[in-house]
């Protein structure tokens, strides 16, 4: 059905008005974001970043990640850092939530990983800390960095050594996370056997050199220090060494300690 001429004019005027309004809004949007006439890009001055944000190019230069991967990690970081407290920083509760989907579930491994990511030791993880720490888990990260990170994971008191009680705490945490029930006597036997094997100097503590030698003989100990999917980053949060079932390397670890 054709519109009467008066209606045609009314529709035409209405469309022209909407077009003019849209053009006006686009002009305002362009001004607001300070778009470059030649590049059509958003000015970096107009982008609001989280506290502790660092240039992706700098982080890419210092880690195994590419610039685009760092930018993808930033999107992940923003998602995690706003899950409970929206302030652009990852708090321990948010870290727990990402790992377990439960902010109240406590785990020694999660606590230790959080502490190691929190390089400044101010109770939160900033973006730069997040990327640099995750870089250790990248498939292309040097093995030496993975070994050192694992050593610090077990060095609960940050003394530069792994002592017997620290090893026992980690063994118990590993068994608890895997829902394995083992008697105290067996746990003591595992810890004693492992400690004597690693503490080659016999001074009652494990230093970094003894740890390196032990890992060289048991490379499966750092298997979970490599996350293959960091080469194809998505918004899925890495689960690290935390799982409801024992990995093959963890089973081997327990067997090696017997």
C-alpha positions in Angstrom: 0.0 0.0 0.0 1.4 3.4 -1.0 1.6 6.2 1.5 -0.2 9.5 0.7 2.2 12.3 -0.3 1.9 14.0 3.1 2.8 10.8 4.9 5.8 10.3 2.6 7.1 13.7 3.5 6.5 13.0 7.2 8.4 9.7 7.0 11.2 11.4 5.0 11.5 14.2 7.5 11.5 11.7 10.3 14.3 9.6 8.7 16.3 12.8 8.0 15.9 13.9 11.6 17.1 10.5 12.9 20.0 10.5 10.5 21.0 14.0 11.6 20.8 13.0 15.2 22.9 9.9 14.6 25.5 11.9 12.8 25.5 14.4 15.7 26.0 11.6 18.2 28.9 10.1 16.1 30.6 13.5 16.0 30.2 13.9 19.8 31.5 10.3 20.3 34.5 11.1 18.1 35.3 14.2 20.1 34.8 12.3 23.4 37.3 9.6 22.5 39.7 12.0 20.8 39.8 9.9 17.7 42.6 10.5 15.3 41.4 11.7 11.9 44.1 9.8 10.1 44.2 6.6 12.1 40.7 6.4 13.5 42.1 5.0 16.8 41.1 5.7 20.4 43.7 7.9 22.1 45.5 6.1 24.9 44.8 9.1 27.2 41.0 8.3 27.0 41.5 4.7 28.1 41.1 4.0 31.8 43.4 1.2 33.0 43.4 -0.7 36.3 45.9 0.2 39.1 49.3 -1.2 38.4 48.7 -1.5 34.7 51.8 -1.8 32.6 52.4 -1.4 28.8 51.8 -4.8 27.1 54.9 -4.2 24.9 57.1 -4.0 28.0 55.5 -7.1 29.6 55.9 -9.0 26.3 59.5 -8.1 26.2 60.0 -9.5 29.7 58.0 -12.6 29.4 57.3 -15.4 26.9 54.0 -13.8 25.9 53.4 -11.8 22.7 51.8 -8.4 22.9 48.4 -9.7 21.8 48.6 -12.5 24.4 49.3 -9.9 27.1 46.3 -7.9 25.9 44.2 -11.1 26.2 45.6 -11.6 29.7 44.5 -8.1 30.6 40.9 -8.9 29.7 41.2 -12.0 31.9 42.7 -9.9 34.7 39.9 -7.4 34.5 37.4 -10.2 34.8 39.1 -11.8 37.8 39.8 -8.5 39.6 36.2 -7.4 39.5 34.6 -10.7 40.5 34.2 -9.6 44.2 35.8 -6.2 44.7 35.8 -4.1 41.5 39.0 -2.2 42.1 41.2 -3.5 39.4 43.3 -5.7 41.8 43.0 -9.4 42.4 42.4 -10.1 46.1 43.0 -13.5 47.7 39.2 -14.2 47.8 39.0 -13.6 44.1 41.9 -15.8 43.5 40.3 -18.6 45.5 37.0 -18.0 43.6 38.8 -18.4 40.3 40.5 -21.6 41.3 37.7 -23.3 43.2 34.5 -21.4 42.3 34.4 -20.9 46.1 35.8 -17.9 47.8 35.9 -19.6 51.2 37.7 -22.8 50.3 41.2 -22.6 51.7 44.1 -24.5 50.2 47.8 -24.2 51.0 48.8 -24.5 47.3 46.5 -21.6 46.4 47.8 -19.5 49.3 51.4 -20.1 48.2 50.7 -19.4 44.6 48.9 -16.2 45.5 51.8 -15.2 47.8 54.3 -15.8 45.0 52.2 -13.8 42.5 52.0 -11.0 45.0 55.5 -9.9 44.5 55.1 -6.5 46.3 53.6 -8.4 49.3 50.8 -5.9 49.7 47.9 -8.4 49.8 46.8 -8.0 46.1 48.0 -8.9 42.7 48.5 -6.2 40.1 48.4 -6.7 36.4 52.2 -6.7 35.9 52.6 -9.2 38.7 49.9 -11.4 37.2 51.6 -11.5 33.7 55.1 -12.0 34.9 54.1 -14.8 37.3 52.0 -16.5 34.7 54.9 -16.3 32.4 56.8 -18.9 34.5 54.0 -21.4 33.5 54.4 -20.7 29.8 55.6 -23.7 27.7 58.5 -21.5 26.4 59.6 -20.3 29.9 63.1 -21.5 30.9 63.1 -24.7 32.9 65.4 -23.0 35.4 62.6 -20.4 36.2 60.1 -23.3 36.8 62.5 -25.1 39.1 63.1 -21.9 41.1 59.4 -21.1 41.3 58.6 -24.6 42.6 61.4 -24.2 45.2 59.9 -21.0 46.5 56.5 -22.7 46.5 57.8 -25.2 49.1 59.8 -22.6 51.0 56.8 -21.6 53.2 58.8 -19.3 55.6 60.8 -17.6 52.9 64.1 -18.6 54.5 65.8 -19.7 51.3 65.6 -23.3 52.4 63.0 -26.0 52.5 62.8 -27.5 56.0 61.3 -30.8 57.0 58.1 -29.3 58.6 57.5 -27.3 55.4 57.8 -30.4 53.2 55.4 -32.2 55.5 52.9 -29.4 55.3 53.0 -29.5 51.5 52.7 -33.3 51.4 49.7 -33.2 53.7 48.1 -30.4 51.5 48.7 -32.5 48.4 47.1 -35.6 49.9 44.2 -33.6 51.3 43.5 -32.0 47.9 43.6 -35.4 46.3 41.2 -36.8 49.0 43.7 -39.4 49.9 43.6 -40.7 53.5 47.0 -41.9 54.8 48.0 -42.6 58.3 50.3 -40.3 60.2 53.0 -43.0 60.3 53.0 -43.4 56.5 53.1 -39.6 56.1 56.1 -39.5 58.4 57.8 -42.3 56.5 57.2 -40.5 53.2 58.6 -37.2 54.5 61.6 -38.8 56.1 62.5 -40.8 52.9 62.1 -37.8 50.7 64.0 -35.4 52.9 66.9 -37.8 53.3 67.0 -38.2 49.5 67.1 -34.5 48.8 69.2 -33.3 51.7 72.4 -34.7 50.4 74.5 -32.3 52.6 72.8 -33.7 55.7 72.4 -30.3 57.3 68.7 -30.7 58.0 67.5 -28.4 55.2 67.2 -28.4 51.5 68.9 -25.6 49.6 68.3 -24.6 46.0 71.2 -26.6 44.6 70.0 -29.8 46.3 66.5 -29.1 45.0 67.8 -28.6 41.4 69.6 -32.0 41.6 66.5 -33.7 42.9 64.3 -32.2 40.2 66.9 -33.3 37.6 66.4 -36.9 38.8 62.6 -36.5 39.0 61.5 -34.1 36.2 57.9 -35.0 36.7 57.9 -32.8 39.8 57.7 -29.7 37.7 55.3 -31.1 35.0 52.5 -28.9 36.4 54.7 -25.9 36.1 53.9 -25.8 32.4 50.4 -24.9 31.2 50.2 -25.7 27.4 47.1 -23.6 26.9 48.9 -20.4 27.8 50.0 -20.5 24.1 46.3 -20.1 23.2 45.0 -17.8 25.9 41.3 -17.6 26.6 39.3 -16.2 29.4 39.5 -19.5 31.2 41.5 -19.2 34.4 44.4 -21.7 34.7 44.0 -24.3 37.4 47.7 -24.7 38.1 48.5 -27.7 40.2 45.1 -27.7 41.9 42.7 -30.4 40.9 40.3 -32.8 42.6 42.3 -35.9 41.4 46.0 -36.7 41.4 47.9 -36.0 38.2 50.2 -38.7 36.9 53.2 -36.6 38.0 51.7 -36.2 41.5 51.2 -39.9 41.8 54.8 -40.4 40.8 55.8 -37.7 43.3 54.1 -39.6 46.1 55.6 -42.9 44.9 59.1 -41.3 44.8 58.6 -40.2 48.4 57.8 -43.7 49.7 
